[in-house]
Amino acid sequence: WRRRNRSRQASIGSVLSESETPGTTLTNLVDRVFRQGIATDSMDLGSPSSECMLRGSSMTAFQDPSQTPTFKMTDSPFLSLSSSESQMSNLSTVLPNYEGFLFAKNFFHRRNIHMRAQIRNGFMLFFEDKPEAKPLHFAVLHDASAQVVNHDAQTEKDFRLSIKSYSVNCVFEAESHEARDEWIQAISLSAEANLAEPHQYHSFAPVHENISTRYFTCGKQYFADLATNLKAAKKTIFITDWQLTPDIYLTRTFEGPQDRLDEILLERAKADVKIYILVWRDSQIAGLNSSRIESIFKGCNENIHVIRDPKDTLWYKLNIFNFWTHHQKMVVIDGAIGYCGGIDLAIGRYDTPEFNLVDEDKIEFPGLDYCNPMAGYTHYDKPIHFDEHQDRFTVPRMPWHDLQCKVLGAPVLDLQRNFIQRWEASRQKNASTKDWIIIPDEKPQEPAIPQDNVKHHKTRIQILRSVSKWSFGFTQTEQSMYTAQLDAIRHSKHFIYIGNQFFTSTNDISQPNPTNTLVKELVNRVIRAHYDNEEFRLILLHPQQTSSNLDDYSRVPLKLVYWQYGGVLRAQWGLWQSLVNRIGEILGKEKTNKYLTIHSLRSHGKTTKVNGEGMTEENYLTEMAYIHAKMMIVDDEKVFVSSHNVNDRSFLGSRDSEIGMMIEDAEKVPVKINGVTTPCSKFVHEMRMDLFRMLLGFKDQSEDSKIADPFEAFKTWREMGRANSEIFDRVFDCVHAKTVDLKGLKTLSNYKTRPKNVNLQYVGDLDKVKGFIEDFPRPFLENSWEDIHTRFLLDGLKIFDAFFV
């Protein structure tokens, strides 16, 4: 590699020597470098980046904003592209890659070692000085620093590497003092937490331009695409989830379920694909049985590695309230394809745009995947084909609304870096996993098969997340998703759509819990519109309750309901009540309804069976379609899709680990917004249209006039939500709007008696239900709401309530 590098240096040097004349442009120079085939892998020329490494030679661009850039030679080992716009530093797409030989004077309890080292995508790998050697050690450079030891003649080639998060303090001797400077700068540029100009929203990841992206509005779409690319994987597969069911079926056909996840992974492992699975070691209170993942994959193939984190300690086993979780949902394949959003590869997550409640033939929802947590315990310890847990005649399945996105190109390296950073934080805690070192990719790879279903190629993407000391081992906490969403709300112009599983946020910063202020930003934005006489609309989609059974008065689900309804509706610090209070008591509700509409999702169906007397019995069913989505659309200009709930756990960074992305689009389409034609992001607008068609039950584009303009969409949601709610309330007694106190939970949660609570004279009205939206059930548990908060020991204590918000 040294011979190859010297040859590149000589070739690049010859081009640079011809480029010292004033007025040489970057475009001309780069074209000449590429035409001669001597550009290095680490060059990033896709955008006006802040720094771009060119091994062996360098220049600095001194740019007058009104003039063409010119260059002069410098002593720096990097090509540094200056910009009058500080934000341009956020557009850098590839971290520096570097390699060379080092003499380690002190190295992790060892001394005086000759070794080969590489810097790749924010990591540093150390190898023995021999061919095909496995890594001796692996360092995460997230908050690393490097500096010259001193300047005397004996140590002029020495530099010190320090990494705060891992208490690393090593001294190396480079091959020359020039190489020393290159190592120092490569390390500095890889330390994302220490950048002189941090990335937008203080994210670990920069903004990337011209990215190919696809969205999925249901589990069926996502699972099918994932199965295709998993089966084509050639090199690596990274999977991290909050919950993972190894034997989940990724595709369902008329012939039956196919593409079982564990079988795909085993087949790929036999083809020498390295597979890394990283999941949360669930606490007793969650009961997800993550140990089954280890038991299935352990020992089946040396290429499959599973880590459950946190480490299995006695304290962890005894502490039923292990407060925080690993909540990221992400897959990376071959360093080429990345999936990110809210969908776990788990029981109950597969769903279709039809939100079907019934599957009597057991084709689309086999075994445990016919799932309804409200009806009782879900057997996470059983194989997927276990089929005796719920009676399909009386118990509907619970539909599941969620979203996921796929990206190609540079953001995939950010997702990969996130995975490896967390993998390292977990790997180093366990002696049994110390050899499971992942070799990062130097640059985005090409997918193994064409991604023809990706239609958007000019999106602007930034990966955002929540990480901290406990989850990633970092000394600095990152809450970039929270920061970005607050900023998007502040700068919104016309409308916001939010669909989220939880909505626990405050307008009152004096409250001990919750502490995140997304509600405060929403309230301020609506109030500004109200007093400035602007037209502004806010649609909130939120589930009627948690997905768990409430009939047993269990502490956790009821407490979650308390905080949900506080944040959305009832608390003085919550969204609805804050708007009513701010706008004015007399006209408060009327004016608030002008700006805000709140909805949930509900589906219905019918099952039949032949009884012992040969008579056909019918059973009319209804169930909430559980909203597990974590997304926000602003002005059809940007969309956030992630694992983040709207609560402190997800937003603050120091609690649950989360990841997601903010997506915009350079390609614009004309959209009527309150009747005025406005250029909007093509990706975001088309995503909203597909999403609204699905939720409102529009089978094609013939009714697009009702939703294309967000202000018309607001009216449509309001009208259809009200009409559907009136029908559901007439036909079914077992709905949330009729459950006003804790006693009523017995009717809501008892599926054996539900057939008696159907008003058969009105069942014909169900044919008039359009789509799946209904009004958010404001009366739900309103007579017991305060009682829920005070009935349990420790309630009201800040540290205890923090578990729920």
C-alpha positions in Angstrom: 0.0 0.0 0.0 2.9 2.3 0.6 4.1 1.9 -3.0 0.6 2.6 -4.2 0.4 5.7 -2.1 3.8 7.0 -3.3 2.7 6.6 -6.9 -0.5 8.5 -6.2 1.5 11.3 -4.4 3.8 11.6 -7.4 0.9 11.7 -9.9 -1.1 14.2 -7.9 1.9 16.3 -7.3 2.5 16.6 -11.1 -1.0 17.9 -11.5 -0.7 20.3 -8.6 2.6 21.7 -9.9 0.8 22.7 -13.1 -2.0 24.4 -11.1 -0.2 27.1 -9.2 -1.1 29.8 -11.8 -3.6 32.3 -10.4 -7.2 31.6 -11.3 -7.0 27.8 -11.4 -10.5 26.6 -10.4 -11.4 23.7 -8.2 -13.5 22.2 -11.0 -10.6 22.2 -13.5 -8.2 20.8 -11.0 -10.5 18.0 -9.8 -11.4 17.1 -13.3 -7.7 16.7 -14.2 -7.1 14.5 -11.1 -10.0 12.2 -11.9 -9.1 12.1 -15.6 -5.7 10.7 -14.7 -7.3 8.1 -12.4 -5.4 9.1 -9.4 -8.1 10.4 -7.0 -8.0 8.7 -3.7 -10.9 6.8 -2.2 -11.2 9.4 0.6 -11.8 12.3 -1.7 -15.3 13.8 -1.4 -16.2 15.9 -4.3 -20.0 15.6 -4.2 -20.6 18.9 -2.4 -18.8 22.0 -1.2 -17.4 20.3 1.9 -15.4 21.9 4.6 -12.4 19.5 4.5 -11.4 16.9 2.0 -8.3 14.8 2.4 -5.9 14.5 -0.5 -3.0 12.2 0.5 0.5 13.5 0.1 -0.4 17.0 -1.2 -2.7 19.8 -0.3 -4.0 23.2 -1.1 -6.1 25.9 0.5 -8.9 27.7 -1.4 -9.1 31.4 -0.7 -12.4 32.5 -1.9 -13.9 35.9 -2.4 -17.7 35.4 -2.5 -17.8 37.4 -5.7 -14.9 35.7 -7.4 -13.9 32.3 -8.8 -11.9 30.3 -6.2 -8.2 30.3 -6.5 -5.6 28.1 -4.8 -2.1 28.2 -3.4 0.1 25.5 -2.1 0.3 25.1 1.7 2.1 22.8 4.2 -1.1 21.3 5.4 -1.6 17.6 4.4 -5.3 18.2 3.5 -7.2 20.0 0.8 -9.2 22.6 2.7 -12.2 24.2 1.0 -13.1 27.4 2.7 -16.6 28.9 2.3 -18.1 32.2 3.2 -21.2 30.3 4.4 -20.4 28.5 7.7 -23.3 26.2 7.2 -21.5 24.7 4.2 -19.4 22.7 6.6 -22.5 20.7 7.2 -22.5 19.4 3.6 -19.4 17.2 4.0 -20.3 13.7 3.2 -17.4 11.4 3.9 -15.1 11.3 7.0 -11.4 11.0 6.2 -9.8 7.6 5.6 -6.1 7.2 6.4 -3.6 4.4 6.8 0.0 3.9 7.7 2.6 2.3 10.1 3.0 3.4 13.7 5.3 2.5 16.5 3.3 2.3 19.7 5.3 3.5 22.7 2.4 2.7 25.0 -0.7 1.0 23.7 -3.5 -0.4 26.0 -1.1 -1.9 28.6 1.5 -2.9 26.0 4.6 -1.1 24.9 7.0 -0.8 22.0 4.9 -2.4 19.2 5.2 -2.0 15.5 1.8 -2.0 13.9 -0.3 -1.0 11.0 -3.2 1.4 11.6 -6.2 2.6 9.6 -8.8 5.4 10.1 -12.1 4.5 8.6 -15.5 6.3 8.9 -14.8 7.7 12.4 -12.9 4.7 13.8 -9.2 3.7 14.2 -8.1 0.1 13.7 -4.8 -1.3 14.8 -3.2 -4.5 13.2 -0.1 -6.5 13.7 2.6 -5.6 11.1 1.9 -8.7 8.9 -0.4 -9.5 6.0 -4.0 -10.5 6.7 -3.7 -9.8 10.4 -6.9 -9.4 12.4 -7.3 -6.2 14.4 -5.5 -6.0 17.7 -7.7 -3.1 18.9 -10.5 -0.9 17.8 -11.0 2.8 18.8 -14.1 4.9 18.5 -12.9 8.4 17.6 -16.2 10.2 18.4 -14.6 12.5 21.0 -10.9 11.8 20.3 -8.1 14.3 20.1 -4.5 14.1 19.0 -1.6 16.4 19.5 2.2 16.6 19.2 3.9 15.3 22.3 6.7 17.8 22.2 9.0 19.4 19.6 12.5 18.2 20.5 14.5 16.3 17.9 14.1 12.9 19.6 10.3 12.9 19.6 9.5 15.1 16.6 7.5 12.2 15.0 5.5 11.4 18.2 1.8 12.2 18.8 -0.6 11.4 21.6 -4.1 9.9 21.0 -6.7 10.7 23.7 -10.3 9.5 23.8 -12.4 10.8 26.7 -15.2 8.3 26.5 -12.9 5.3 26.7 -10.1 6.8 28.9 -7.6 6.2 26.1 -4.2 7.8 26.3 -1.6 6.4 23.9 1.6 7.7 22.4 2.6 6.7 18.9 5.6 7.4 16.7 4.8 8.0 13.0 7.1 7.4 10.1 7.9 11.1 9.7 6.9 14.4 11.2 4.8 15.0 8.0 3.0 11.6 8.6 2.5 12.7 12.2 0.7 15.8 11.1 -1.5 13.8 8.8 -2.4 11.4 11.5 -3.3 14.3 13.9 -5.5 16.0 11.3 -7.2 12.7 10.2 -8.1 12.0 13.8 -9.3 15.5 14.4 -11.6 15.4 11.4 -13.0 12.0 12.6 -13.9 13.3 16.0 -17.4 14.4 15.3 -18.0 15.6 18.9 -15.0 18.0 18.7 -15.5 19.7 15.3 -14.7 23.4 15.3 -18.0 23.9 13.3 -20.5 21.3 14.6 -22.9 19.7 12.2 -26.4 21.1 11.9 -28.4 20.6 15.2 -25.1 19.2 16.7 -25.8 15.9 15.1 -23.0 13.3 14.8 -23.8 13.2 11.1 -23.6 15.9 8.4 -26.2 16.9 5.9 -26.1 14.9 2.6 -27.3 16.1 -0.8 -28.7 14.2 -3.8 -29.5 11.1 -1.9 -31.7 8.3 -3.2 -34.5 7.6 -0.8 -37.8 5.6 -0.5 -40.5 5.6 2.1 -42.7 2.8 3.4 -46.1 3.6 4.9 -46.7 0.1 6.3 -44.9 -3.0 7.5 -45.8 -5.1 4.5 -44.0 -2.7 2.1 -40.9 -2.5 4.4 -40.6 -6.2 5.1 -40.9 -7.2 1.4 -38.2 -4.8 0.4 -36.0 -5.8 3.3 -36.4 -9.5 2.5 -35.2 -8.9 -1.1 -32.1 -7.1 0.0 -31.2 -9.4 2.9 -31.3 -12.4 0.5 -28.9 -10.5 -1.8 -26.4 -9.4 0.9 -22.8 -10.1 0.0 -20.7 -8.9 2.9 -22.4 -7.6 6.1 -25.8 -7.2 7.8 -26.3 -5.0 10.8 -29.6 -5.2 12.7 -30.6 -3.3 15.8 -34.2 -3.2 17.3 -36.0 -2.6 20.5 -37.8 -5.9 20.0 -36.8 -8.6 17.5 -38.6 -11.9 16.6 -36.0 -14.1 14.9 -38.6 -16.3 13.2 -40.8 -13.5 11.9 -42.1 -14.0 8.3 -41.1 -11.0 6.1 -43.5 -11.8 3.2 -47.0 -13.3 3.1 -48.6 -14.8 0.0 -51.7 -16.8 -0.9 -49.5 -19.9 -0.6 -48.7 -18.9 3.0 -46.0 -17.0 4.8 -42.5 -16.9 3.4 -39.0 -15.5 4.0 -38.5 -16.2 7.6 -35.9 -13.9 9.0 -33.8 -16.4 10.9 -33.7 -18.7 7.8 -32.5 -15.8 5.6 -29.8 -14.8 8.0 -28.5 -18.4 8.4 -28.4 -18.9 4.7 -26.5 -15.7 4.2 -24.1 -16.6 7.1 -23.3 -19.9 5.3 -22.4 -17.7 2.3 -19.8 -16.0 4.5 -21.9 -12.8 5.1 -21.0 -11.4 8.6 -24.1 -10.7 10.6 -24.3 -8.5 13.7 -27.5 -8.3 15.8 -27.7 -5.8 18.6 -30.8 -5.7 20.8 -31.9 -4.3 24.1 -31.7 -6.7 27.0 -35.3 -6.2 28.1 -36.1 -5.7 31.8 -38.6 -7.8 33.7 -41.3 -5.2 33.4 -41.1 -5.3 29.5 -41.0 -9.1 29.2 -40.0 -9.2 25.6 -37.9 -12.4 26.1 -34.8 -11.1 24.2 -32.9 -14.1 25.5 -34.7 -16.2 22.8 -32.7 -14.3 20.2 -29.5 -15.5 21.7 -30.7 -19.0 22.1 -31.8 -19.3 18.5 -28.6 -17.9 16.9 -25.9 -18.9 19.4 -23.7 -21.5 17.9 -25.7 -21.9 14.7 -23.0 -20.2 12.6 -19.7 -18.5 13.4 -20.7 -15.5 11.2 -23.7 -14.6 13.3 -23.0 -12.5 16.4 -25.6 -11.3 18.9 -25.2 -8.9 21.7 -27.9 -7.9 24.2 -27.2 -4.7 26.1 -27.0 -3.7 28.9 -24.7 -6.3 30.3 -26.4 -9.1 32.3 -25.4 -8.2 35.9 -27.0 -9.1 39.2 -28.1 -5.5 39.7 -29.8 -5.5 36.3 -31.7 -8.7 37.1 -32.9 -7.5 40.5 -33.8 -4.0 39.3 -37.3 -4.3 37.7 -37.3 -0.6 36.9 -34.3 -0.5 34.6 -35.4 2.9 33.4 -34.0 3.4 29.9 -34.0 1.2 26.8 -32.2 0.8 23.4 -35.0 1.9 21.1 -33.3 2.3 17.7 -34.8 0.4 14.8 -32.3 0.1 12.0 -30.8 -2.3 9.4 -27.7 -1.7 7.2 -26.8 -4.1 4.4 -23.3 -4.2 2.8 -22.6 -0.6 3.7 -24.9 0.2 0.7 -28.5 0.2 1.9 -29.8 1.6 5.2 -33.3 1.3 6.7 -34.4 3.5 9.6 -37.7 4.5 11.2 -40.2 3.1 13.8 -40.7 -0.5 12.7 -39.2 -3.4 14.7 -38.7 -6.8 13.0 -41.1 -8.3 15.5 -44.5 -9.9 16.2 -47.4 -7.6 15.4 -45.4 -5.1 13.2 -46.3 -6.5 9.8 -49.5 -4.8 8.5 -51.1 -3.8 5.3 -52.8 -0.6 4.1 -56.2 -2.3 4.9 -55.6 -2.6 8.6 -57.5 -5.9 8.6 -58.8 -7.2 12.0 -59.5 -10.7 10.9 -57.6 -13.5 9.2 -59.6 -16.7 9.6 -57.5 -18.5 7.0 -54.2 -17.8 8.9 -52.5 -16.7 5.7 -51.5 -13.1 6.2 -51.1 -13.2 10.0 -49.9 -16.7 11.0 -49.5 -18.0 14.5 -48.3 -15.4 17.0 -48.5 -12.7 14.4 -52.2 -12.6 14.8 -51.6 -10.4 17.8 -53.6 -8.2 20.1 -51.8 -7.2 23.3 -55.0 -5.7 24.7 -56.6 -9.1 24.8 -53.9 -10.5 27.1 -50.4 -11.9 27.2 -48.5 -12.2 24.0 -46.3 -15.3 24.0 -42.9 -13.9 23.1 -41.3 -17.1 24.4 -43.0 -19.3 21.8 -42.2 -20.0 18.1 -44.0 -17.8 15.6 -46.2 -20.7 14.5 -47.6 -21.2 18.0 -51.4 -20.7 17.3 -53.4 -21.4 20.5 -53.0 -18.0 22.2 -56.1 -16.1 20.9 -59.6 -17.1 19.6 -59.8 -15.6 16.1 -63.6 -15.6 16.2 -64.0 -13.4 19.2 -60.6 -11.6 19.4 -59.6 -9.2 16.6 -56.0 -8.6 15.8 -54.6 -5.1 16.6 -53.7 -3.3 13.4 -50.3 -1.5 13.5 -49.6 1.9 11.9 -45.9 2.7 11.4 -43.4 4.0 8.8 -39.8 3.3 7.7 -37.4 4.8 5.1 -34.7 3.4 3.0 -31.6 5.4 1.9 -28.6 4.8 -0.4 -25.3 6.5 -0.5 -23.5 8.6 2.2 -26.2 8.5 4.9 -25.7 4.7 5.0 -22.2 5.3 6.4 -23.7 7.4 9.2 -26.2 4.6 10.1 -23.3 2.1 10.0 -21.2 4.4 12.2 -24.0 4.7 14.7 -24.4 0.9 14.8 -20.6 0.3 15.3 -20.3 3.0 18.0 -23.0 1.3 20.0 -21.6 -2.2 19.2 -18.3 -1.1 20.6 -19.8 0.3 23.7 -21.4 -3.1 24.3 -18.7 -5.4 23.0 -16.0 -4.1 25.3 -18.1 -4.9 28.4 -18.0 -8.6 27.7 -15.0 -10.9 27.6 -16.9 -13.4 25.4 -17.4 -10.7 22.7 -13.9 -9.1 22.7 -13.0 -10.6 19.3 -16.1 -9.4 17.5 -14.6 -6.4 15.9 -16.4 -4.9 12.9 -14.3 -3.5 10.0 -16.1 -0.3 8.8 -16.5 0.7 5.2 -14.3 3.5 3.9 -17.0 4.8 1.5 -20.6 4.0 0.5 -20.9 0.8 -1.3 -23.0 -0.2 -4.3 -26.1 -2.4 -3.6 -25.7 -6.0 -4.6 -28.9 -5.7 -6.8 -30.6 -2.7 -8.5 -32.9 -0.6 -6.3 -35.3 0.1 -9.0 -38.2 1.0 -6.6 -36.3 4.1 -5.4 -37.9 7.0 -7.2 -36.5 10.0 -5.4 -32.8 10.8 -6.0 -32.4 14.4 -5.0 -33.3 14.3 -1.3 -31.4 16.2 1.4 -30.9 14.0 4.4 -29.4 14.3 7.9 -29.3 11.4 10.4 -30.4 12.5 13.9 -30.4 10.6 17.1 -30.4 10.5 21.0 -27.4 9.0 22.7 -25.5 9.4 25.9 -23.1 8.0 28.4 -25.2 5.0 29.5 -26.2 4.0 25.9 -23.1 4.7 23.9 -20.4 5.4 26.5 -19.9 9.0 25.3 -19.1 11.8 27.6 -21.4 14.2 25.6 -25.1 13.7 25.3 -26.7 14.1 21.8 -30.3 15.2 21.3 -30.2 16.3 17.7 -33.6 15.0 16.7 -35.2 17.0 19.5 -33.3 20.1 18.5 -34.2 19.7 14.9 -37.9 19.3 15.5 -38.1 22.3 17.7 -36.4 24.3 15.0 -38.8 23.0 12.3 -41.8 24.0 14.4 -40.4 27.5 15.0 -39.9 28.1 11.3 -43.0 26.4 10.1 -45.2 28.6 7.8 -48.4 26.8 7.0 -49.1 23.5 8.7 -47.7 20.6 10.7 -48.8 17.0 10.8 -47.6 14.8 13.7 -48.3 11.1 14.1 -46.8 9.6 17.2 -47.2 6.8 19.7 -46.7 9.0 22.7 -47.2 12.7 23.1 -45.9 13.7 26.5 -44.6 17.2 26.4 -45.1 20.5 28.3 -45.9 24.2 27.8 -44.8 24.9 31.4 -41.1 24.7 32.0 -41.6 24.8 35.8 -43.1 21.4 35.7 -40.8 18.6 37.1 -42.1 16.2 34.5 -42.1 16.2 31.5 -39.3 18.7 30.6 -39.2 18.6 26.8 -40.9 21.7 25.3 -42.2 20.5 21.9 -45.7 21.4 23.1 -44.5 24.9 24.1 -43.2 25.4 20.6 -46.5 24.2 19.0 -48.5 26.5 21.3 -46.3 29.5 20.5 -46.6 28.8 16.8 -50.4 28.6 16.9 -50.6 31.7 19.2 -48.4 33.6 16.8 -50.8 32.7 13.9 -53.8 33.7 16.0 -52.6 37.1 17.0 -51.0 37.8 13.6 -54.2 36.7 11.8 -52.3 34.0 9.9 -53.8 30.8 8.6 -52.1 27.8 10.3 -53.2 24.2 10.8 -52.0 21.4 13.1 -53.1 17.8 12.7 -52.2 15.4 15.6 -52.6 11.6 15.2 -52.3 9.7 18.5 -53.5 6.3 19.8 -56.5 6.0 22.2 -54.3 4.3 24.8 -51.2 2.2 25.1 -51.2 -1.2 23.3 -51.5 -3.1 26.6 -54.4 -4.5 28.5 -55.8 -2.1 31.0 -58.4 -4.3 32.7 -56.1 -5.6 35.4 -55.5 -2.0 36.6 -51.8 -2.6 35.9 -49.6 0.2 37.0 -47.5 0.9 33.9 -50.2 1.0 31.2 -52.5 3.2 33.3 -49.7 5.6 34.2 -48.8 5.9 30.5 -52.5 6.7 29.7 -52.4 9.4 32.4 -49.4 11.1 30.9 -50.7 10.6 27.3 -54.0 12.4 28.0 -52.2 15.0 30.1 -49.9 15.9 27.2 -52.6 15.9 24.5 -55.7 17.1 26.2 -56.2 17.6 30.0 -53.2 18.9 31.8 -52.8 22.7 32.2 -49.3 22.2 30.7 -50.6 20.0 27.8 -51.3 21.0 24.2 -55.1 21.5 24.1 -55.6 23.1 27.5 -52.6 25.4 26.9 -54.1 26.6 23.7 -57.5 27.2 25.3 -55.9 29.1 28.2 -53.7 31.2 25.9 -56.3 32.1 23.3 -58.9 33.0 25.9 -61.6 31.3 28.0 -64.6 32.6 26.2 -63.6 31.9 22.6 -60.9 29.4 23.5 -62.4 26.1 22.4 -63.9 27.6 19.2 -60.6 29.3 18.2 -58.5 26.2 19.2 -60.6 24.0 17.0 -59.8 26.3 14.1 -56.1 25.5 14.4 -55.9 22.0 15.9 -57.6 18.7 15.2 -56.8 15.5 17.0 -57.5 12.0 15.8 -57.0 8.3 16.4 -57.3 5.2 14.1 -60.0 2.4 14.3 -60.8 -0.5 12.1 -63.7 -3.0 12.1 -64.5 -6.4 10.6 -66.7 -9.5 10.8 -65.9 -13.1 11.6 -68.1 -16.2 10.9 -68.2 -19.8 12.1 -70.5 -22.8 12.0 -71.6 -23.8 15.5 -72.3 -27.3 16.8 -75.9 -27.2 15.5 -74.7 -26.4 11.9 -75.8 -22.7 12.2 -73.6 -19.9 11.0 -72.7 -17.4 13.6 -71.5 -13.9 12.9 -69.4 -11.6 15.2 -68.9 -7.9 14.5 -65.5 -6.7 15.7 -63.8 -3.4 16.2 -60.3 -2.5 17.5 -58.1 0.6 17.6 -55.4 0.6 14.9 -52.4 1.2 17.1 -50.4 4.3 16.1 -46.8 3.4 16.6 -45.5 5.9 14.0 -42.9 8.5 15.0 -43.1 11.2 12.3 -43.7 14.9 11.6 -44.3 16.7 8.4 -43.8 20.4 8.2 -45.2 22.5 5.3 -44.7 19.6 2.8 -41.0 20.8 2.9 -39.4 18.4 5.5 -40.4 15.2 7.2 -39.0 13.5 10.2 -39.1 9.7 10.4 -37.5 8.0 13.4 -37.8 5.8 16.5 -38.4 8.9 18.6 -41.6 9.3 20.6 -42.7 12.7 21.7 -41.5 12.4 25.3 -38.5 12.9 27.5 -37.4 9.3 27.2 -36.8 9.7 23.4 -35.9 13.4 23.1 -33.5 14.2 26.0 -30.7 12.0 24.8 -29.7 10.9 28.3 -32.5 8.3 28.4 -33.6 5.9 25.6 -31.2 5.6 22.6 -33.0 6.6 19.4 -32.2 7.3 15.7 -34.0 8.7 12.7 -33.7 11.1 9.8 -34.8 14.5 8.5 -35.6 14.5 4.8 -36.1 17.4 2.4 -36.0 17.4 -1.4 -34.2 19.6 -3.9 -36.8 18.6 -6.5 -39.9 20.7 -6.1 -43.6 20.3 -7.1 -46.3 23.0 -7.1 -48.7 22.5 -4.2 -51.8 24.5 -3.3 -51.5 25.6 0.3 -54.6 27.5 1.4 -55.3 28.0 -2.2 -51.9 29.6 -3.0 -49.5 27.6 -5.3 -46.3 27.0 -3.4 -43.2 25.0 -4.4 -42.8 22.0 -2.0 -40.5 19.0 -1.6 -41.6 16.3 -4.0 -40.6 13.5 -1.7 -42.4 15.0 1.3 -45.6 15.9 -0.6 -45.8 12.5 -2.2 -45.2 10.8 1.1 -48.0 12.8 2.8 -50.4 12.1 -0.1 -49.8 8.3 0.1 -50.1 8.4 3.8 -53.3 10.4 3.9 -54.9 8.2 1.1 -54.2 5.1 3.2 -55.5 6.5 6.5 -58.6 8.1 4.9 -59.4 5.0 2.8 -58.9 6.6 -0.6 -58.3 3.7 -3.1 -56.9 5.8 -5.8 -56.1 9.5 -6.7 -59.7 10.4 -7.6 -60.3 12.1 -4.3 -56.9 13.9 -4.1 -58.6 17.3 -4.2 -59.7 16.6 -0.6 -56.2 16.3 0.7 -53.7 17.9 -1.7 -54.1 21.3 -0.1 -53.2 20.8 3.6 -56.0 23.2 4.6 -58.5 21.1 2.7 -57.0 18.0 4.2 -57.6 19.5 7.7 -61.3 19.9 6.9 -61.5 16.4 5.5 -59.9 14.9 8.6 -62.3 16.9 10.8 -65.4 15.8 8.8 -64.5 12.2 8.3 -63.2 11.7 11.9 -66.5 13.0 13.3 -68.7 10.9 10.9 -66.7 7.7 11.6 -66.8 8.3 15.4 -70.6 8.7 15.4 -71.0 5.4 13.6 -68.6 3.5 15.8 -70.3 4.9 18.9 -73.7 3.8 17.7 -72.7 0.3 16.8 -70.2 -0.6 19.6 -70.3 -0.1 23.3 -66.7 -1.3 23.6 -65.1 1.9 22.4 -62.9 4.3 24.3 -65.3 7.3 24.0 -67.8 5.3 26.1 -65.3 4.3 28.7 -65.3 7.2 31.1 -63.9 5.6 34.3 -61.9 2.6 35.5 -65.0 0.4 35.9 -65.7 0.7 32.2 -62.4 -1.0 31.4 -64.0 -4.4 32.0 -66.3 -3.8 29.0 -63.5 -2.4 26.9 -61.1 -5.2 27.6 -63.3 -8.3 27.9 -63.3 -9.8 24.4 -65.5 -12.7 25.4 -68.4 -10.4 26.2 -67.8 -8.0 23.4 -70.4 -9.6 21.1 -73.1 -8.7 23.6 -72.1 -5.1 23.3 -72.8 -4.7 19.6 -76.0 -2.9 18.7 -77.0 -5.1 15.8 -79.7 -2.7 14.5 -77.0 -0.3 13.5 -74.3 -2.7 12.0 -75.4 -1.7 8.5 -74.0 1.8 9.2 -70.5 0.3 9.2 -70.6 0.3 5.4 -70.6 4.1 5.6 -67.3 4.2 7.5 -64.6 5.7 5.3 -61.0 4.9 6.1 -59.8 4.5 9.6 -59.6 7.9 11.4 -61.9 8.8 14.3 -61.9 11.6 16.7 -59.5 11.3 19.6 -61.7 10.0 22.4 -61.8 12.9 24.8 -64.2 11.3 27.4 -61.9 8.2 27.9 -61.3 7.8 31.6 -62.0 11.4 32.3 -63.8 10.6 35.6 -60.8 8.6 36.8 -57.9 10.6 35.3 -56.6 12.2 38.5 -57.3 9.0 40.4 -54.8 7.2 38.2 -52.1 9.6 39.1 -52.5 9.3 42.9 -53.6 5.7 43.5 -50.1 4.1 43.5 -47.2 4.4 46.0 -44.4 6.7 44.9 -46.7 8.6 42.4 -45.8 12.2 42.0 -42.1 11.6 42.8 -40.0 13.2 40.1 -37.6 10.3 39.7 -40.5 7.7 39.5 -42.6 9.7 37.1 -39.6 10.1 34.8 -40.0 6.5 33.9 -43.3 7.2 32.2 -42.6 10.5 30.4 
